[in-house]
């Protein structure tokens, strides 16, 4: 059974719910509250969507559930906003496992409390901005 991992808005106002391989699972009138809404450009959309889904796939389940929306102008500039927290600058899909670990540590730390942006695009040099 295919499990949806993201909702993609369509021109007619509906949302395609896609799995981690970009296969359509359902079409809904509104995005489910537990799935991120994905914004990708039409040009190069397949490559960019693959990068976004790769990032979603690498996120731990509890962190994935906190992602409200995710966008990527290019495959190397993925960013998302957490439902209860900051915007996360992720970058490309490379090093996603490390980026996820760094993000979880930062979210649990006092250093990131109140941060508006957490940048883990270079996971060995993360940045928080208030």
C-alpha positions in Angstrom: 0.0 0.0 0.0 1.3 3.4 -0.9 1.4 6.0 1.9 1.1 9.7 1.0 4.0 11.8 2.3 3.2 15.2 0.8 0.3 17.3 -0.7 0.9 19.1 -4.0 -1.5 22.0 -4.9 -3.1 21.8 -8.3 -4.3 24.6 -10.6 -8.0 23.5 -10.0 -7.5 24.1 -6.2 -7.3 20.4 -5.3 -4.2 18.7 -3.8 -2.5 15.6 -5.1 -1.3 13.4 -2.3 1.9 11.7 -3.4 4.1 8.9 -1.9 7.9 9.0 -1.5 8.2 8.0 -5.2 6.0 10.9 -6.4 3.2 8.5 -7.3 -0.3 9.9 -6.8 -2.1 8.1 -4.0 -5.2 10.4 -3.7 -6.7 13.7 -4.8 -8.2 15.8 -2.1 -10.1 19.1 -1.8 -7.8 20.2 1.1 -4.4 19.1 2.3 -4.5 16.7 5.3 -3.3 18.4 8.5 -0.5 15.8 8.9 1.1 16.2 5.5 3.4 19.1 4.3 2.2 21.1 1.3 4.9 21.1 -1.4 5.6 24.0 -3.7 8.0 23.3 -6.6 8.5 25.1 -9.9 6.9 23.8 -13.0 10.2 23.9 -14.9 12.4 21.1 -13.6 9.5 20.1 -11.4 10.3 16.3 -11.5 13.9 16.8 -10.4 13.0 19.3 -7.7 10.1 17.2 -6.5 12.5 14.2 -6.2 14.8 16.2 -4.1 12.0 17.4 -1.8 10.6 13.9 -1.4 14.2 12.7 -0.7 14.4 15.2 2.2 11.0 14.2 3.5 12.1 10.5 3.4 15.2 11.2 5.5 13.3 13.1 8.2 12.5 11.1 11.4 8.8 10.3 11.6 8.2 12.7 14.5 10.0 15.5 12.8 8.3 14.8 9.5 4.9 15.2 11.1 5.9 18.7 12.2 6.5 20.0 8.7 3.8 22.3 7.6 5.0 23.3 4.1 8.1 22.6 2.1 9.3 24.5 -1.0 12.3 24.3 -3.3 13.0 26.8 -6.1 15.8 24.4 -7.1 16.8 20.9 -6.1 19.6 22.4 -4.0 17.5 24.9 -2.1 14.9 22.9 -0.1 13.4 24.8 2.8 10.5 24.1 5.1 8.5 25.5 8.0 7.7 23.6 11.1 4.1 23.8 12.4 5.3 24.8 15.8 8.6 26.4 15.1 11.0 28.0 12.7 11.7 27.9 9.0 14.5 25.4 8.2 17.0 26.0 5.4 17.9 22.5 4.3 19.8 22.9 1.0 20.1 19.8 -1.2 19.2 16.2 -0.4 22.9 15.4 0.2 23.8 14.7 3.8 20.1 14.6 4.8 20.6 12.1 7.6 23.2 14.3 9.2 21.1 17.4 8.7 18.2 15.7 10.4 20.3 14.8 13.4 21.7 18.3 13.7 18.2 19.8 13.3 16.8 17.5 16.1 19.6 18.5 18.4 19.2 22.2 17.7 15.4 22.1 18.1 15.9 20.5 21.6 18.5 23.1 22.6 18.2 26.5 24.3 20.3 28.0 21.6 17.5 27.6 19.0 14.6 28.6 21.4 12.8 31.4 19.7 14.8 31.1 16.4 13.0 32.2 13.3 15.4 30.3 11.0 17.6 27.3 11.4 20.0 26.7 8.6 21.4 23.1 8.4 22.4 23.3 4.7 26.0 23.0 5.9 25.4 20.5 8.8 28.8 20.9 10.3 28.2 24.7 10.6 24.5 25.2 11.4 23.2 28.7 11.9 20.2 29.9 13.9 18.7 33.3 13.4 16.2 35.0 15.7 
